[in-house]
Amino acid sequence: MNRSKNLLLLLFLFVGQLHAQDLEKEAPAGFDQTRDGISHGEIQTITYNSKTVGNDRKATVYTPPGFSENEKYPVLYLLHGIGGDEKEWLNGGHPEVILDNLYADGKLEPMIVVMPNGRAMKDDSAGGNVMAPDKVQAFATFEQDLLNDLIPFIEKEFPVLTDRENRAIAGLSMGGGQSLNFGLGNLDKFAWVGGFSSAPNTKEPQVLVPDPEKAKDMLKLLWISCGDADGLLRFSSRTHEYLADNDVPHIYYLETGGHDFKVWKNGLYMFSQLLFKPVDESKFDQYSPLDITTVK
């Protein structure tokens, strides 16, 4: 009897190891290269009126291959960094290429991706001193522009699902901080939240998640990723440590790299595949290609 139990235990462990080995831990070579012979999504620039700012503002929208006005889609709001605008992801990361390839491989749920200008002020250009106090403040003001102006516009003009379970937010650097701040601060609006190399604008963990039990109940996925050589790593690691201490399920994903698009493109590749589908929390600690217990 004991021998049978031991054999079953060994079989269980073996199968578990196989599943862990099958788990994709990072993007393969060529994931960000344009492929011939596949369907492609479309990119358009939209203009919406912002009552928050007091003028018209622009955002870039990616619709997936096979997009149809007769279907309804979930939405990912994808935010840029402190020196960028609504075109930074397109210019530096080409998310349309990454997503097209994922669709071709059958790895992605159809979704609309909105890339706004996260600097909510009348002159929202990335020129001049991007660290000027008024420009930094504008990134915080964008929370109201996003919730009260942009999201209602998208939901009026595009065939999208409007419940929180079908709305995600993620971003890089300053946009990563915004995503954690706005997503975790508005769990009634977002069920999927991702921060890639989040910047110092990221709120203290106790402020981000004052009620861990509520976060456990409402979040579908919380993703925090960063490069191991990034000087801003401490902002991601402190959030991870607080979440771990309070048993809030999340993926803490560390990879080799610095504060650049190599890391952010891989973050988008990994994070986007998990969106708007069932997720297995038991695998959350298996995604990181680096040992998250030794990197601070």
C-alpha positions in Angstrom: 0.0 0.0 0.0 2.8 2.4 1.0 4.6 1.5 -2.2 1.6 2.3 -4.3 1.3 5.7 -2.6 4.9 6.4 -3.2 4.6 5.5 -6.9 1.6 7.8 -7.2 3.5 10.6 -5.5 6.4 10.2 -7.9 4.1 10.2 -10.9 2.4 13.3 -9.6 5.7 15.1 -9.2 6.9 14.0 -12.6 3.8 15.2 -14.3 4.1 18.5 -12.4 7.7 18.9 -13.6 6.6 18.3 -17.2 4.0 21.0 -17.0 6.5 23.4 -15.5 8.9 22.6 -18.3 6.1 23.2 -20.9 5.3 26.6 -19.5 6.6 29.4 -21.8 8.9 31.6 -19.8 10.0 34.2 -22.4 9.4 35.2 -26.0 11.1 33.1 -28.7 13.4 34.5 -31.3 11.5 36.4 -34.0 8.5 37.1 -31.8 8.8 40.8 -32.7 9.6 40.4 -36.4 6.9 40.9 -39.1 5.8 37.7 -40.7 4.6 37.1 -44.2 1.5 35.0 -44.9 -0.4 35.9 -41.7 -3.4 38.2 -41.0 -2.7 41.6 -39.6 -4.5 43.9 -37.3 -5.1 47.6 -38.1 -3.9 50.7 -36.4 -5.8 54.0 -36.3 -5.5 57.3 -34.5 -8.6 58.5 -32.7 -9.4 62.0 -31.3 -11.6 62.3 -28.2 -12.8 65.3 -26.2 -11.3 65.4 -22.7 -13.4 67.4 -20.2 -10.7 66.7 -17.7 -8.1 68.6 -19.7 -10.4 70.9 -21.6 -9.4 70.1 -25.2 -9.3 67.2 -27.7 -6.7 64.5 -27.2 -5.3 61.7 -29.3 -4.9 58.0 -28.8 -3.8 55.1 -31.0 -6.0 52.0 -31.3 -5.1 48.5 -32.5 -7.9 46.3 -33.7 -7.1 42.6 -34.1 -7.0 40.5 -37.3 -10.6 39.7 -38.4 -12.0 42.6 -36.5 -15.8 42.8 -36.9 -18.2 45.5 -35.8 -20.7 42.7 -35.1 -18.6 41.3 -32.3 -17.8 42.7 -28.9 -14.2 42.7 -27.6 -12.3 43.1 -24.3 -10.0 46.1 -24.1 -6.3 46.5 -23.0 -5.2 50.1 -22.2 -1.5 50.1 -22.8 0.5 53.0 -21.4 3.8 54.6 -22.3 6.7 56.0 -20.3 7.6 59.5 -19.1 9.4 60.5 -22.4 6.7 59.1 -24.7 3.2 59.7 -26.0 0.5 57.7 -27.8 3.0 56.6 -30.4 5.8 55.4 -28.1 4.8 51.8 -28.1 4.4 51.8 -31.8 7.8 53.4 -32.4 9.8 51.5 -29.9 8.0 48.2 -29.3 5.8 47.5 -32.3 3.0 45.8 -30.3 1.1 45.4 -33.5 3.8 43.0 -34.8 4.0 41.1 -31.5 0.2 40.7 -31.3 -0.2 39.8 -34.9 2.2 36.9 -34.4 0.5 35.8 -31.3 -2.8 35.7 -33.1 -1.3 33.7 -35.9 0.0 31.2 -33.3 -3.4 30.9 -31.7 -2.2 32.2 -28.4 -4.3 35.3 -27.9 -7.9 36.2 -27.1 -9.2 38.8 -29.6 -8.9 42.2 -28.0 -8.7 45.9 -28.8 -5.6 47.7 -27.6 -5.8 51.4 -26.8 -2.5 53.4 -26.5 -3.3 56.8 -25.1 -1.2 59.8 -24.2 -0.8 59.5 -20.5 0.3 63.1 -20.0 -3.1 64.7 -19.3 -2.5 68.4 -20.0 -3.2 70.9 -22.8 0.3 70.7 -24.2 0.7 66.9 -23.9 3.8 66.7 -26.2 6.9 64.8 -25.0 9.1 67.8 -25.8 11.1 70.0 -23.4 11.8 68.9 -19.8 9.7 65.8 -19.4 10.5 65.8 -15.7 9.0 69.3 -15.1 6.6 69.2 -12.2 3.5 70.1 -14.3 4.3 67.3 -16.7 4.8 64.8 -13.9 1.6 65.9 -12.3 -0.2 65.4 -15.7 0.5 61.6 -15.5 -1.5 61.5 -12.2 -4.2 63.6 -13.7 -4.6 61.1 -16.5 -6.5 58.8 -14.1 -9.5 61.1 -14.4 -9.1 61.6 -18.1 -8.9 57.8 -18.6 -11.9 56.9 -16.4 -14.2 59.8 -17.3 -13.3 60.7 -20.9 -11.3 58.1 -22.8 -13.0 54.9 -21.6 -16.5 56.3 -22.3 -15.3 57.4 -25.8 -13.9 53.9 -26.6 -17.1 52.2 -25.3 -19.2 54.5 -27.5 -17.2 54.3 -30.7 -16.0 50.7 -30.7 -17.8 47.4 -30.1 -16.3 46.6 -26.7 -17.4 44.7 -23.6 -17.9 47.2 -20.8 -17.6 45.1 -17.6 -14.5 45.1 -15.5 -13.7 41.5 -16.3 -13.1 42.6 -19.9 -10.9 45.6 -19.2 -7.2 45.5 -18.6 -4.5 48.1 -18.0 -0.7 47.8 -18.4 2.2 50.0 -19.1 6.0 50.6 -19.1 8.0 52.6 -16.6 5.9 55.7 -15.8 3.0 53.9 -17.5 3.7 50.9 -15.4 3.3 53.0 -12.3 0.1 54.5 -13.7 -1.2 51.0 -14.4 -0.6 49.8 -10.9 -2.0 53.0 -9.4 -5.1 53.3 -11.5 -5.8 49.6 -11.9 -5.4 48.6 -8.2 -7.1 51.9 -7.2 -10.1 51.1 -9.4 -10.8 47.4 -9.0 -14.4 48.1 -10.0 -13.1 49.1 -13.4 -10.1 46.8 -14.0 -9.7 43.0 -13.4 -6.4 42.7 -15.2 -3.4 44.8 -14.2 0.2 44.8 -15.4 3.3 46.9 -14.6 6.4 46.6 -16.7 9.5 48.1 -15.0 7.3 50.4 -13.0 8.7 53.8 -12.1 9.0 55.8 -8.9 5.4 57.2 -9.4 4.2 53.8 -8.2 2.5 54.3 -4.9 3.6 52.5 -1.7 2.3 48.9 -1.6 0.2 49.6 1.4 -1.5 52.4 -0.5 -1.8 50.4 -3.7 -3.4 47.4 -1.9 -4.9 48.7 1.4 -7.4 45.7 1.4 -5.6 42.5 0.4 -8.7 40.5 0.7 -10.6 42.7 -1.7 -7.7 42.4 -4.2 -7.8 38.6 -3.9 -11.5 38.6 -4.7 -11.5 41.0 -7.6 -8.3 40.6 -9.5 -8.2 38.1 -12.4 -4.4 38.7 -12.9 -1.8 41.0 -11.4 1.5 41.0 -13.3 4.7 42.8 -12.1 7.8 42.4 -14.3 11.2 44.0 -14.5 14.8 43.5 -15.7 17.3 42.3 -13.1 19.7 45.2 -14.0 17.1 47.9 -13.9 17.9 50.7 -11.5 14.1 50.9 -10.7 13.8 47.3 -9.7 13.2 48.1 -6.1 9.8 49.6 -6.9 8.7 46.3 -8.4 10.3 44.2 -5.7 8.8 46.1 -2.8 5.3 45.6 -4.3 5.9 41.9 -4.8 7.2 41.5 -1.3 4.1 43.2 0.2 1.7 41.1 -2.0 3.6 37.9 -1.1 3.4 38.8 2.6 -0.4 39.3 2.3 -1.0 36.2 0.1 -2.3 38.3 -2.9 -1.9 36.1 -6.0 0.3 37.7 -8.6 3.0 37.0 -11.1 6.4 38.5 -10.3 8.4 38.1 -13.4 12.1 38.9 -13.5 14.3 38.6 -16.6 17.8 39.5 -17.7 17.8 43.1 -18.8 17.6 46.8 -18.1 15.1 49.6 -18.5 14.4 49.3 -22.2 12.1 47.9 -24.9 13.7 44.5 -24.9 12.2 43.9 -21.5 8.9 45.7 -22.2 8.3 43.9 -25.4 8.8 40.6 -23.7 6.5 41.8 -20.9 3.8 42.5 -23.4 4.3 39.1 -25.1 4.0 37.2 -21.8 1.2 39.3 -20.2 -1.1 39.6 -23.2 -1.4 35.8 -23.6 -2.9 35.5 -20.1 -5.6 38.1 -20.7 -9.3 37.5 -20.9 -9.1 33.7 -20.3 -9.0 31.4 -17.3 -5.7 31.6 -15.4 -4.1 29.0 -13.2 -2.9 30.6 -10.0 -0.9 27.5 -9.1 1.5 28.3 -11.9 2.0 32.0 -11.0 5.4 31.3 -9.4 6.7 29.3 -12.4 6.7 32.1 -15.0 9.8 34.0 -14.1 13.0 32.9 -15.9 15.1 34.2 -13.0 15.0 33.2 -9.3 12.7 35.7 -7.7 13.9 34.7 -4.2 17.5 36.0 -4.8 17.0 39.2 -6.8 16.1 42.4 -4.9 
